[in-house]
Amino acid sequence: MAWDGFGQRKPAGAELAAPSEAFARTCPFSPAAADEDAIAAVRFPGQSADPRLGRAVANYVGHVEEADWRASGSSGGMVSWVAAELLRRGEIDGVLHVAPADREADGAFFRYRISRSQEAILGGAKSRYYPVDLAAVLQEVRAVPGRYAVIGIPCFIKAVNLLRAEDPVIAERITHLLGLFCGHMKSARFVDSFAWQLGADPGEVRAVEYRRKDPGRPANWYTAHLTLADGSARWQDWWHLADGDWGAGYFQNSACNFCDDVVAETADISFGDAWVEPYSSDGRGTNVVVVRSPELHSVVEDAIARGRLALHQVDADFIVNTQAAGFRQRREGLAYRLTWARRGIRPRKRVAPGKAGLPWRRRLVYRFRAGISWGSHRMAAAAERLHRPQLYVRWAKASLGLYGALTYSRGRLGKLLDRLDRSKS
Ligand SMILES: Cc1cc2nc3c(=O)[nH]c(=O)nc-3n(C[C@H](O)[C@H](O)[C@H](O)COP(=O)(O)OP(=O)(O)OC[C@H]3O[C@@H](n4cnc5c(N)ncnc54)[C@H](O)[C@@H]3O)c2cc1C
């Protein structure tokens, strides 16, 4: 894996020229790979399936009650707690997860590492919307016998499942998969953009926090926080940033346009944020959890009974509502995107191509969002090359204005579009 010119991790090396069949079967976006339904049917044969969440034994909303897990996590602290609990029970020897890296030594702000203690797991808590890859830690798993859990976004969890089917050593050693719900992955340039907008030199940034927690403010008011080489800090709420509207898709990896798994359907257990009231106003953070493996179901139920976790069961619709925008983008939006002409590999998805009945304005939203993702990579690269950050920032502000008019009826243009909408219906 190597960095491309847009600050994204890409496969590199001789094998790409003539990929083997096994290689094609392990790429999560390859049409030659098994899809999420097929993988989950083998892994969780007894569970009933929901077309949006996949197979599940139980769904929950809540948070970790004991110790500092909730305060240390981005959401309710459940991901780190489950990983640490598996370690405590002796079910695993290490956890593959994403922790801060040494930017100067590693050339990246974050990387996958293997944590083997509760303290190390806690030290890696929080969400990183930053490109990472599993290559080095998978080498370590091959080299050091033991049982491991992997924490990852849906495509990474799918990739590990696919690799397990090809590689008996990985299959034996990676025993647990902990999934994160995912809206999309950002490129590393998102950090440069934070720096540009906060008046800092991107080369001086030493540490990044995407979601600084403040229990006194709503959980969905994200604050980006940078630490600079001289020890000073800069921070800003996402919505004051030109590219801080998550739904607009700035710096989104293009593969995410062809993803149909919002909730890591092939993981033993998956976690997201409870983006519905009253939880989104609770700055302490609240998880939604989908449990698929009977083993993790009993771990969670036991901890609830002992008061270690404050979770209660919810139905599939509740979970889906917390991710309404993500499901629109990966169902209705994906169906539409699949009708667009494209060169190269034809993706094979669980959503059929289609645009019948999709209103003109929704079509425009999906087109515009894809255009923002495409344009953000190129405008930021040009701004960096020309040493003119404002080139990108002005473009991002202008596109956000148009996106806001189209999507949320903001401003005069938004009202005009509303009138046009009414005249057409
Ligand atoms: C790219 C991305 C997109 C996301 N999109 C959504 C979304 O649309 N909706 C939603 O509800 N939730 C989304 N999440 C998940 C959400 O941000 C929280 O991670 C989740 O709710 C868990 O919170 P927690 O407090 O339980 O986890 P914590 O206790 O904070 O632990 C998080 C764990 O995840 C690991 N981790 C962090 N970043 C990564 C990464 N990039 N890849 C693999 N492991 C990582 C950390 O090392 C840590 O072990 C996303 C996460 C990522 C990384």
The ligand as a Gaussian input file, in Angstrom:
#p B3LYP/6-31G(d) Opt

LIG

0 1
 C      -14.191000       6.639000       8.670000
 C      -15.274000       6.476000       9.700000
 C      -16.589000       6.799000       9.378000
 C      -17.606000       6.642000      10.309000
 N      -18.893000       6.932000       9.958000
 C      -19.892000       6.748000      10.844000
 C      -21.253000       7.000000      10.490000
 O      -21.552000       7.408000       9.357000
 N      -22.209000       6.795000      11.424000
 C      -21.895000       6.348000      12.685000
 O      -22.808000       6.185000      13.491000
 N      -20.643000       6.064000      13.049000
 C      -19.628000       6.246000      12.164000
 N      -18.328000       5.956000      12.507000
 C      -18.094000       5.322000      13.830000
 C      -18.041000       6.327000      14.950000
 O      -17.196000       7.397000      14.564000
 C      -17.429000       5.725000      16.226000
 O      -16.200000       5.153000      15.886000
 C      -18.231000       4.655000      16.839000
 O      -19.470000       5.154000      17.192000
 C      -17.515000       4.054000      18.043000
 O      -17.441000       4.957000      19.088000
 P      -16.908000       4.437000      20.497000
 O      -16.895000       5.549000      21.482000
 O      -17.655000       3.195000      20.875000
 O      -15.421000       3.983000      20.107000
 P      -14.026000       4.307000      20.814000
 O      -14.034000       3.739000      22.179000
 O      -13.681000       5.728000      20.603000
 O      -13.054000       3.384000      19.957000
 C      -12.911000       3.526000      18.588000
 C      -12.000000       2.427000      18.103000
 O      -11.971000       2.472000      16.683000
 C      -10.629000       2.511000      16.242000
 N      -10.589000       3.324000      15.042000
 C      -10.664000       4.670000      14.927000
 N      -10.613000       5.045000      13.649000
 C      -10.503000       3.909000      12.936000
 C      -10.398000       3.636000      11.552000
 N      -10.371000       4.599000      10.644000
 N      -10.324000       2.352000      11.155000
 C      -10.321000       1.356000      12.078000
 N      -10.398000       1.545000      13.403000
 C      -10.499000       2.822000      13.819000
 C       -9.846000       3.131000      17.382000
 O       -8.484000       2.709000      17.348000
 C      -10.571000       2.569000      18.598000
 O      -10.067000       1.308000      18.922000
 C      -17.292000       6.143000      11.605000
 C      -15.966000       5.827000      11.944000
 C      -14.957000       5.996000      11.004000
 C      -13.544000       5.636000      11.400000

